[in-house]
């Protein structure tokens, strides 16, 4: 009985360690492109769905915009535009 208990406990420990390893495994990087023109963010694109971004504009906040206006917004997914941008052919 004692042996089976230790085996069950080892199994539980192994499963927990396996979950930790799976969470820490390297994954492909999410690519994000921030387009800025004249010091103003024009667009933010991602190659992966489910990405959100918060743009913090200190210039506007110093001019009086409240910090409470900060919020996360969903990023548009456009893999082809990102590839064109990387290749320098987006324009």
Chimera marker file (.cmm) of the C-alpha trace (Angstrom):
<marker_set name="trace">
<marker id="1" x="0.000" y="0.000" z="0.000" r="1" g="1" b="0" radius="0.5"/>
<marker id="2" x="2.786" y="2.384" z="0.899" r="1" g="1" b="0" radius="0.5"/>
<marker id="3" x="4.482" y="1.791" z="-2.462" r="1" g="1" b="0" radius="0.5"/>
<marker id="4" x="1.346" y="2.607" z="-4.418" r="1" g="1" b="0" radius="0.5"/>
<marker id="5" x="0.834" y="5.774" z="-2.378" r="1" g="1" b="0" radius="0.5"/>
<marker id="6" x="4.366" y="6.936" z="-3.159" r="1" g="1" b="0" radius="0.5"/>
<marker id="7" x="3.829" y="6.052" z="-6.816" r="1" g="1" b="0" radius="0.5"/>
<marker id="8" x="0.586" y="8.056" z="-6.909" r="1" g="1" b="0" radius="0.5"/>
<marker id="9" x="2.281" y="11.006" z="-5.246" r="1" g="1" b="0" radius="0.5"/>
<marker id="10" x="5.179" y="10.826" z="-7.706" r="1" g="1" b="0" radius="0.5"/>
<marker id="11" x="2.683" y="10.733" z="-10.535" r="1" g="1" b="0" radius="0.5"/>
<marker id="12" x="0.976" y="13.861" z="-9.193" r="1" g="1" b="0" radius="0.5"/>
<marker id="13" x="4.339" y="15.589" z="-8.741" r="1" g="1" b="0" radius="0.5"/>
<marker id="14" x="5.392" y="14.598" z="-12.270" r="1" g="1" b="0" radius="0.5"/>
<marker id="15" x="2.141" y="15.960" z="-13.708" r="1" g="1" b="0" radius="0.5"/>
<marker id="16" x="2.571" y="19.262" z="-11.887" r="1" g="1" b="0" radius="0.5"/>
<marker id="17" x="6.160" y="19.599" z="-13.105" r="1" g="1" b="0" radius="0.5"/>
<marker id="18" x="5.069" y="18.740" z="-16.638" r="1" g="1" b="0" radius="0.5"/>
<marker id="19" x="2.464" y="21.516" z="-16.550" r="1" g="1" b="0" radius="0.5"/>
<marker id="20" x="5.085" y="23.990" z="-15.325" r="1" g="1" b="0" radius="0.5"/>
<marker id="21" x="7.452" y="22.990" z="-18.124" r="1" g="1" b="0" radius="0.5"/>
<marker id="22" x="4.690" y="23.321" z="-20.717" r="1" g="1" b="0" radius="0.5"/>
<marker id="23" x="3.875" y="26.841" z="-19.492" r="1" g="1" b="0" radius="0.5"/>
<marker id="24" x="7.540" y="27.873" z="-19.653" r="1" g="1" b="0" radius="0.5"/>
<marker id="25" x="8.331" y="26.411" z="-23.065" r="1" g="1" b="0" radius="0.5"/>
<marker id="26" x="9.505" y="28.922" z="-25.623" r="1" g="1" b="0" radius="0.5"/>
<marker id="27" x="6.896" y="29.901" z="-28.160" r="1" g="1" b="0" radius="0.5"/>
<marker id="28" x="7.123" y="31.871" z="-31.363" r="1" g="1" b="0" radius="0.5"/>
<marker id="29" x="7.315" y="35.607" z="-30.734" r="1" g="1" b="0" radius="0.5"/>
<marker id="30" x="4.269" y="37.765" z="-31.374" r="1" g="1" b="0" radius="0.5"/>
<marker id="31" x="5.171" y="40.445" z="-33.889" r="1" g="1" b="0" radius="0.5"/>
<marker id="32" x="3.730" y="43.933" z="-33.452" r="1" g="1" b="0" radius="0.5"/>
<marker id="33" x="4.303" y="46.934" z="-35.704" r="1" g="1" b="0" radius="0.5"/>
<marker id="34" x="3.625" y="50.474" z="-34.454" r="1" g="1" b="0" radius="0.5"/>
<marker id="35" x="3.276" y="53.005" z="-37.282" r="1" g="1" b="0" radius="0.5"/>
<marker id="36" x="4.231" y="56.565" z="-36.271" r="1" g="1" b="0" radius="0.5"/>
<marker id="37" x="4.060" y="59.618" z="-38.527" r="1" g="1" b="0" radius="0.5"/>
<marker id="38" x="4.802" y="63.132" z="-37.341" r="1" g="1" b="0" radius="0.5"/>
<marker id="39" x="5.205" y="61.872" z="-33.789" r="1" g="1" b="0" radius="0.5"/>
<marker id="40" x="1.658" y="60.479" z="-33.765" r="1" g="1" b="0" radius="0.5"/>
<marker id="41" x="0.794" y="56.804" z="-33.650" r="1" g="1" b="0" radius="0.5"/>
<marker id="42" x="-1.144" y="56.070" z="-36.825" r="1" g="1" b="0" radius="0.5"/>
<marker id="43" x="-1.769" y="52.346" z="-36.429" r="1" g="1" b="0" radius="0.5"/>
<marker id="44" x="-0.754" y="49.253" z="-34.485" r="1" g="1" b="0" radius="0.5"/>
<marker id="45" x="-0.839" y="45.832" z="-36.150" r="1" g="1" b="0" radius="0.5"/>
<marker id="46" x="-0.115" y="42.329" z="-34.912" r="1" g="1" b="0" radius="0.5"/>
<marker id="47" x="0.412" y="38.978" z="-36.580" r="1" g="1" b="0" radius="0.5"/>
<marker id="48" x="-1.448" y="37.222" z="-33.743" r="1" g="1" b="0" radius="0.5"/>
<marker id="49" x="-5.062" y="37.510" z="-32.606" r="1" g="1" b="0" radius="0.5"/>
<marker id="50" x="-5.904" y="38.429" z="-29.028" r="1" g="1" b="0" radius="0.5"/>
<marker id="51" x="-3.247" y="41.114" z="-28.565" r="1" g="1" b="0" radius="0.5"/>
<marker id="52" x="-4.136" y="44.341" z="-26.811" r="1" g="1" b="0" radius="0.5"/>
<marker id="53" x="-2.145" y="47.552" z="-26.554" r="1" g="1" b="0" radius="0.5"/>
<marker id="54" x="-2.234" y="50.703" z="-24.469" r="1" g="1" b="0" radius="0.5"/>
<marker id="55" x="-0.692" y="53.840" z="-25.932" r="1" g="1" b="0" radius="0.5"/>
<marker id="56" x="0.390" y="56.290" z="-23.255" r="1" g="1" b="0" radius="0.5"/>
<marker id="57" x="0.801" y="59.823" z="-24.609" r="1" g="1" b="0" radius="0.5"/>
<marker id="58" x="2.640" y="61.856" z="-21.995" r="1" g="1" b="0" radius="0.5"/>
<marker id="59" x="2.436" y="64.989" z="-24.156" r="1" g="1" b="0" radius="0.5"/>
<marker id="60" x="-1.365" y="64.903" z="-24.099" r="1" g="1" b="0" radius="0.5"/>
<marker id="61" x="-1.427" y="64.084" z="-20.392" r="1" g="1" b="0" radius="0.5"/>
<marker id="62" x="0.842" y="67.063" z="-19.621" r="1" g="1" b="0" radius="0.5"/>
<marker id="63" x="-1.554" y="69.173" z="-21.715" r="1" g="1" b="0" radius="0.5"/>
<marker id="64" x="-4.459" y="68.134" z="-19.506" r="1" g="1" b="0" radius="0.5"/>
<marker id="65" x="-5.784" y="64.781" z="-20.733" r="1" g="1" b="0" radius="0.5"/>
<marker id="66" x="-6.660" y="62.688" z="-17.671" r="1" g="1" b="0" radius="0.5"/>
<marker id="67" x="-4.730" y="59.488" z="-17.001" r="1" g="1" b="0" radius="0.5"/>
<marker id="68" x="-8.101" y="57.825" z="-16.603" r="1" g="1" b="0" radius="0.5"/>
<marker id="69" x="-8.424" y="57.968" z="-20.399" r="1" g="1" b="0" radius="0.5"/>
<marker id="70" x="-5.789" y="55.214" z="-20.666" r="1" g="1" b="0" radius="0.5"/>
<marker id="71" x="-7.216" y="51.905" z="-21.804" r="1" g="1" b="0" radius="0.5"/>
<marker id="72" x="-6.230" y="48.744" z="-23.618" r="1" g="1" b="0" radius="0.5"/>
<marker id="73" x="-7.497" y="48.349" z="-27.166" r="1" g="1" b="0" radius="0.5"/>
<marker id="74" x="-7.494" y="45.277" z="-29.384" r="1" g="1" b="0" radius="0.5"/>
<marker id="75" x="-4.824" y="45.258" z="-32.065" r="1" g="1" b="0" radius="0.5"/>
<marker id="76" x="-5.803" y="44.613" z="-35.680" r="1" g="1" b="0" radius="0.5"/>
<marker id="77" x="-4.353" y="41.424" z="-37.134" r="1" g="1" b="0" radius="0.5"/>
<marker id="78" x="-2.839" y="41.920" z="-40.591" r="1" g="1" b="0" radius="0.5"/>
<marker id="79" x="-0.065" y="39.450" z="-41.337" r="1" g="1" b="0" radius="0.5"/>
<marker id="80" x="0.338" y="40.527" z="-44.964" r="1" g="1" b="0" radius="0.5"/>
<marker id="81" x="0.823" y="44.195" z="-44.019" r="1" g="1" b="0" radius="0.5"/>
<marker id="82" x="3.397" y="43.217" z="-41.417" r="1" g="1" b="0" radius="0.5"/>
<marker id="83" x="5.294" y="41.183" z="-44.043" r="1" g="1" b="0" radius="0.5"/>
<marker id="84" x="5.152" y="44.115" z="-46.486" r="1" g="1" b="0" radius="0.5"/>
<marker id="85" x="6.414" y="46.416" z="-43.731" r="1" g="1" b="0" radius="0.5"/>
<marker id="86" x="9.291" y="44.075" z="-42.899" r="1" g="1" b="0" radius="0.5"/>
<marker id="87" x="10.183" y="43.968" z="-46.604" r="1" g="1" b="0" radius="0.5"/>
<marker id="88" x="9.855" y="47.742" z="-46.966" r="1" g="1" b="0" radius="0.5"/>
<marker id="89" x="7.040" y="47.534" z="-49.520" r="1" g="1" b="0" radius="0.5"/>
<marker id="90" x="4.098" y="48.750" z="-47.413" r="1" g="1" b="0" radius="0.5"/>
<marker id="91" x="3.836" y="52.180" z="-49.006" r="1" g="1" b="0" radius="0.5"/>
<link id1="1" id2="2" r="1" g="1" b="0" radius="0.2"/>
<link id1="2" id2="3" r="1" g="1" b="0" radius="0.2"/>
<link id1="3" id2="4" r="1" g="1" b="0" radius="0.2"/>
<link id1="4" id2="5" r="1" g="1" b="0" radius="0.2"/>
<link id1="5" id2="6" r="1" g="1" b="0" radius="0.2"/>
<link id1="6" id2="7" r="1" g="1" b="0" radius="0.2"/>
<link id1="7" id2="8" r="1" g="1" b="0" radius="0.2"/>
<link id1="8" id2="9" r="1" g="1" b="0" radius="0.2"/>
<link id1="9" id2="10" r="1" g="1" b="0" radius="0.2"/>
<link id1="10" id2="11" r="1" g="1" b="0" radius="0.2"/>
<link id1="11" id2="12" r="1" g="1" b="0" radius="0.2"/>
<link id1="12" id2="13" r="1" g="1" b="0" radius="0.2"/>
<link id1="13" id2="14" r="1" g="1" b="0" radius="0.2"/>
<link id1="14" id2="15" r="1" g="1" b="0" radius="0.2"/>
<link id1="15" id2="16" r="1" g="1" b="0" radius="0.2"/>
<link id1="16" id2="17" r="1" g="1" b="0" radius="0.2"/>
<link id1="17" id2="18" r="1" g="1" b="0" radius="0.2"/>
<link id1="18" id2="19" r="1" g="1" b="0" radius="0.2"/>
<link id1="19" id2="20" r="1" g="1" b="0" radius="0.2"/>
<link id1="20" id2="21" r="1" g="1" b="0" radius="0.2"/>
<link id1="21" id2="22" r="1" g="1" b="0" radius="0.2"/>
<link id1="22" id2="23" r="1" g="1" b="0" radius="0.2"/>
<link id1="23" id2="24" r="1" g="1" b="0" radius="0.2"/>
<link id1="24" id2="25" r="1" g="1" b="0" radius="0.2"/>
<link id1="25" id2="26" r="1" g="1" b="0" radius="0.2"/>
<link id1="26" id2="27" r="1" g="1" b="0" radius="0.2"/>
<link id1="27" id2="28" r="1" g="1" b="0" radius="0.2"/>
<link id1="28" id2="29" r="1" g="1" b="0" radius="0.2"/>
<link id1="29" id2="30" r="1" g="1" b="0" radius="0.2"/>
<link id1="30" id2="31" r="1" g="1" b="0" radius="0.2"/>
<link id1="31" id2="32" r="1" g="1" b="0" radius="0.2"/>
<link id1="32" id2="33" r="1" g="1" b="0" radius="0.2"/>
<link id1="33" id2="34" r="1" g="1" b="0" radius="0.2"/>
<link id1="34" id2="35" r="1" g="1" b="0" radius="0.2"/>
<link id1="35" id2="36" r="1" g="1" b="0" radius="0.2"/>
<link id1="36" id2="37" r="1" g="1" b="0" radius="0.2"/>
<link id1="37" id2="38" r="1" g="1" b="0" radius="0.2"/>
<link id1="38" id2="39" r="1" g="1" b="0" radius="0.2"/>
<link id1="39" id2="40" r="1" g="1" b="0" radius="0.2"/>
<link id1="40" id2="41" r="1" g="1" b="0" radius="0.2"/>
<link id1="41" id2="42" r="1" g="1" b="0" radius="0.2"/>
<link id1="42" id2="43" r="1" g="1" b="0" radius="0.2"/>
<link id1="43" id2="44" r="1" g="1" b="0" radius="0.2"/>
<link id1="44" id2="45" r="1" g="1" b="0" radius="0.2"/>
<link id1="45" id2="46" r="1" g="1" b="0" radius="0.2"/>
<link id1="46" id2="47" r="1" g="1" b="0" radius="0.2"/>
<link id1="47" id2="48" r="1" g="1" b="0" radius="0.2"/>
<link id1="48" id2="49" r="1" g="1" b="0" radius="0.2"/>
<link id1="49" id2="50" r="1" g="1" b="0" radius="0.2"/>
<link id1="50" id2="51" r="1" g="1" b="0" radius="0.2"/>
<link id1="51" id2="52" r="1" g="1" b="0" radius="0.2"/>
<link id1="52" id2="53" r="1" g="1" b="0" radius="0.2"/>
<link id1="53" id2="54" r="1" g="1" b="0" radius="0.2"/>
<link id1="54" id2="55" r="1" g="1" b="0" radius="0.2"/>
<link id1="55" id2="56" r="1" g="1" b="0" radius="0.2"/>
<link id1="56" id2="57" r="1" g="1" b="0" radius="0.2"/>
<link id1="57" id2="58" r="1" g="1" b="0" radius="0.2"/>
<link id1="58" id2="59" r="1" g="1" b="0" radius="0.2"/>
<link id1="59" id2="60" r="1" g="1" b="0" radius="0.2"/>
<link id1="60" id2="61" r="1" g="1" b="0" radius="0.2"/>
<link id1="61" id2="62" r="1" g="1" b="0" radius="0.2"/>
<link id1="62" id2="63" r="1" g="1" b="0" radius="0.2"/>
<link id1="63" id2="64" r="1" g="1" b="0" radius="0.2"/>
<link id1="64" id2="65" r="1" g="1" b="0" radius="0.2"/>
<link id1="65" id2="66" r="1" g="1" b="0" radius="0.2"/>
<link id1="66" id2="67" r="1" g="1" b="0" radius="0.2"/>
<link id1="67" id2="68" r="1" g="1" b="0" radius="0.2"/>
<link id1="68" id2="69" r="1" g="1" b="0" radius="0.2"/>
<link id1="69" id2="70" r="1" g="1" b="0" radius="0.2"/>
<link id1="70" id2="71" r="1" g="1" b="0" radius="0.2"/>
<link id1="71" id2="72" r="1" g="1" b="0" radius="0.2"/>
<link id1="72" id2="73" r="1" g="1" b="0" radius="0.2"/>
<link id1="73" id2="74" r="1" g="1" b="0" radius="0.2"/>
<link id1="74" id2="75" r="1" g="1" b="0" radius="0.2"/>
<link id1="75" id2="76" r="1" g="1" b="0" radius="0.2"/>
<link id1="76" id2="77" r="1" g="1" b="0" radius="0.2"/>
<link id1="77" id2="78" r="1" g="1" b="0" radius="0.2"/>
<link id1="78" id2="79" r="1" g="1" b="0" radius="0.2"/>
<link id1="79" id2="80" r="1" g="1" b="0" radius="0.2"/>
<link id1="80" id2="81" r="1" g="1" b="0" radius="0.2"/>
<link id1="81" id2="82" r="1" g="1" b="0" radius="0.2"/>
<link id1="82" id2="83" r="1" g="1" b="0" radius="0.2"/>
<link id1="83" id2="84" r="1" g="1" b="0" radius="0.2"/>
<link id1="84" id2="85" r="1" g="1" b="0" radius="0.2"/>
<link id1="85" id2="86" r="1" g="1" b="0" radius="0.2"/>
<link id1="86" id2="87" r="1" g="1" b="0" radius="0.2"/>
<link id1="87" id2="88" r="1" g="1" b="0" radius="0.2"/>
<link id1="88" id2="89" r="1" g="1" b="0" radius="0.2"/>
<link id1="89" id2="90" r="1" g="1" b="0" radius="0.2"/>
<link id1="90" id2="91" r="1" g="1" b="0" radius="0.2"/>
</marker_set>
